[in-house]
Amino acid sequence: MSHEINDDNSAKDFTKNWVNSSRFLFYLQLFCVLAFLLGGCYRLYHQRYTGKPEVEVQKSSQYKPEYK
């Protein structure tokens, strides 16, 4: 008499169990989108516009122009 033990590892396999793999891929995708969004917001916050640049405007193109 020979006793064979059949280990069915297909239930534990990532590619065979679509419920667990789809749940894992959903959470992985959600984490990646949130990380990308928060990283972009963090970078925009630290490289934000700090002030008005001093721009030289010709006197003839001002609201009340001054001509020579």
LUMTORTOR-472346 format. One record per residue (C-alpha): residue number from 1; chain; x, y, z. Coordinates in steps of 0.001 Angstrom, whole numbers, plus 500000, padded with zeros to 6 digits. Layout:
N
> nr	kette	X	Y	Z
> NUM	A	X	Y	Z
...
***
This chain:
68
> nr	kette	X	Y	Z
> 1	A	500000	500000	500000
> 2	A	501321	503277	499024
> 3	A	500022	506436	500587
> 4	A	500209	509463	498409
> 5	A	499810	512913	499813
> 6	A	498480	515367	497325
> 7	A	499443	518869	498297
> 8	A	497169	521136	496378
> 9	A	499114	524406	496343
> 10	A	497028	525853	493548
> 11	A	494627	527367	496115
> 12	A	497531	529299	497618
> 13	A	498939	530374	494273
> 14	A	498591	534060	493407
> 15	A	497735	533405	489774
> 16	A	495057	530789	490556
> 17	A	493098	532574	493286
> 18	A	491501	535494	491416
> 19	A	489567	536838	494401
> 20	A	492633	537392	496559
> 21	A	494789	538549	493668
> 22	A	492213	541083	492429
> 23	A	491787	542428	495963
> 24	A	495566	542697	496339
> 25	A	495947	544439	492977
> 26	A	493131	546863	493822
> 27	A	494763	547873	497100
> 28	A	498163	548092	495432
> 29	A	496739	550365	492732
> 30	A	494959	552487	495337
> 31	A	498163	552834	497362
> 32	A	500172	553836	494266
> 33	A	497625	556485	493230
> 34	A	497489	557932	496761
> 35	A	501294	557956	497040
> 36	A	501592	559707	493669
> 37	A	498913	562249	494611
> 38	A	500379	563026	498022
> 39	A	503895	563227	496582
> 40	A	502741	565675	493922
> 41	A	500914	567823	496480
> 42	A	503972	567813	498746
> 43	A	506241	568917	495901
> 44	A	503843	571643	494794
> 45	A	503603	572893	498376
> 46	A	507365	573178	498791
> 47	A	507974	574733	495356
> 48	A	505078	577141	495505
> 49	A	505052	580647	494143
> 50	A	506698	582773	496824
> 51	A	506135	586340	495695
> 52	A	505682	588885	492982
> 53	A	508656	589434	490734
> 54	A	509657	593037	490208
> 55	A	508879	593750	486555
> 56	A	509972	596949	484886
> 57	A	507107	598460	482867
> 58	A	507637	601104	480223
> 59	A	506241	604472	481233
> 60	A	504295	604759	477960
> 61	A	502335	601542	478652
> 62	A	501234	602340	482212
> 63	A	497644	603144	483229
> 64	A	498486	606854	483198
> 65	A	501210	607014	480573
> 66	A	504003	609560	480810
> 67	A	505411	610739	477521
> 68	A	508589	612661	476945
***
